[in-house]
Amino acid sequence: MLETVAAGYPDLETHFVHGALNSATHAMDRHVRSLATTHGRGTVNTFYSEPLEADAAGYSHDHDGFISVSWLKENTPFEQADFYLCGPRPLLQALVGGLSAAGVDRKHIQSRTVRTRRCADRGVNGTGVCDENGLEAH
């Protein structure tokens, strides 16, 4: 999605907000930050809900904790924004419901569910690595 914005919409202000458990599960950080820099009107903010001992806000990620509607209201052009959300169902339920409760018209919220597959669901997974919760590590 960010690649499409960077390539085709140079004047569009973009805020890429990403949540991950920690640096071990954080995908494409350098690529995303490079796209935002190249685009010139993009910002990136990353939240780690379970930072590792070596993770530090301001270094490996931007914020500890979870993405919240209140953070979005304070740090994005909330009233004019279109929200494109992708993630597991609990995240989407919380954010879509919270955005709606905060007055965002549903036509400005697009969401897609991503399922996290348990390693046991596929036998040996694509990475060959499972985390301590039995989830595929990416």
TAPE-V82624 format. One record per pair of residues at least 12 apart in sequence whose C-alpha atoms are under 8 Angstrom apart, sorted by sequence separation. I is the first residue (numbers start at 0). J is the second residue. If there is no record, write none. Layout:
BEGIN
I | J
I | J
END
This chain:
BEGIN
31 | 43
47 | 60
50 | 63
95 | 108
1 | 15
46 | 60
49 | 63
119 | 133
45 | 60
46 | 61
47 | 62
48 | 63
49 | 64
95 | 110
118 | 133
44 | 60
45 | 61
46 | 62
47 | 63
48 | 64
117 | 133
118 | 134
44 | 61
45 | 62
46 | 63
47 | 64
48 | 65
117 | 134
118 | 135
44 | 62
46 | 64
47 | 65
116 | 134
117 | 135
46 | 65
91 | 110
115 | 134
116 | 135
46 | 66
115 | 135
91 | 112
84 | 108
88 | 112
22 | 47
78 | 103
82 | 107
83 | 108
84 | 109
85 | 110
86 | 111
87 | 112
88 | 113
15 | 41
17 | 43
19 | 45
21 | 47
68 | 94
81 | 107
82 | 108
83 | 109
84 | 110
85 | 111
86 | 112
87 | 113
88 | 114
13 | 40
14 | 41
15 | 42
16 | 43
17 | 44
18 | 45
19 | 46
20 | 47
21 | 48
67 | 94
80 | 107
81 | 108
82 | 109
83 | 110
84 | 111
85 | 112
86 | 113
87 | 114
12 | 40
13 | 41
14 | 42
15 | 43
16 | 44
17 | 45
18 | 46
19 | 47
20 | 48
21 | 49
22 | 50
81 | 109
85 | 113
86 | 114
87 | 115
5 | 34
9 | 38
11 | 40
12 | 41
13 | 42
14 | 43
15 | 44
16 | 45
17 | 46
18 | 47
19 | 48
20 | 49
21 | 50
22 | 51
68 | 97
1 | 31
5 | 35
9 | 39
10 | 40
14 | 44
16 | 46
18 | 48
20 | 50
21 | 51
68 | 98
9 | 40
2 | 34
5 | 37
6 | 38
22 | 54
1 | 34
5 | 38
21 | 54
68 | 101
22 | 59
22 | 60
18 | 65
18 | 66
17 | 66
16 | 66
14 | 75
26 | 137
24 | 136
25 | 137
23 | 136
24 | 137
23 | 137
END
